[in-house]
Amino acid sequence: MRFHPTRTHCHWDGTPRTAYPYRRPLRISATSPSRLLRAGQSRHCCACGNRIELYQGADHRLVALHPAEQPTAEVPEDCRWHLSGGIAYPSGDGSSWCRIPHRLLCPHRTVPEQAGIHLNDLRLRLALRTRRLIDTGLLAPAPPHLRQPPDTAARPVVRILLNLYLASAPVEDLRCVAQDPHPPCLRPVLDASSPAGRWRLLPAGFQHGQRERLLPPMAVYDLGSLPRTEQLRWRIQRCPAHAAGPADLGLTGWQVFDPLLHATHIRTRLPHRAPHSGTGM
């Protein structure tokens, strides 16, 4: 891993005044329909407004890392990350510099117990930037659901375009991931003026072993009866107002459902109160 020195000529919000050509390892994104090479994509945190870089982890999940590298000696061992071939790994690579996840520094999260003086000072600087963004009207205060710790309960399985995906939050809590215009849109994907899906019991797949057998049905939020354009809107996780904008699947929270990896999220009963929209589907 090559060390990139911290840029001093930056705006007050942390954005660079001059774009420097960084040499980063590129790879083909598995979720990219164009199959183009990509590196870490720079975004802004929806909760605090500070810059983050998104990389794909070894488990194919997106990892939000702090843009600047930090001295390894100042970072706890279980908080060190490194990049190799465009993939983020949760460990050190033996060098004197490492990357850290943004969740350790986000002002809208609980301060971790293992954070040292260096990380607390960096967290304080990010908190001051967040307060300045809010005072100048460039960032709206984070909704209460973003300030709470992530829920460890079962996440819903959604059927979109004949494929099963594991959602990152309950169906009614899925938010639009449109980034432009700034600040990011946080309207719900489930809209009262648009058709809604319905909960159904569908097969979870096959269990592999000496004899394959069909697993029992599970509760799935099925969007198969909706028009194709509406299913595409759910796939890119956009509200109706931003459905026609440029899509970036890297910002969505969908995961391809695997009955073995996601067995804890399988529910065999339909929810008592299913999310409902205005058309009554």
PyMOL commands that set and color helices and strands:
alter all, ss='L'
color gray80, all
select helices_A, chain A and resi 72-74+77-79+102-104+117-135+144-147+171-173+228-235+240-242+249-251+263-265
alter helices_A, ss='H'
color red, helices_A
select strands_A, chain A and resi 27-28+37-38+41-44+51-57+62-65+70-71+82-84+87-89+97-98+157-160+163-166+198-203+206-207+213-214+217-222+255-256
alter strands_A, ss='S'
color yellow, strands_A
deselect
rebuild
show_as cartoon
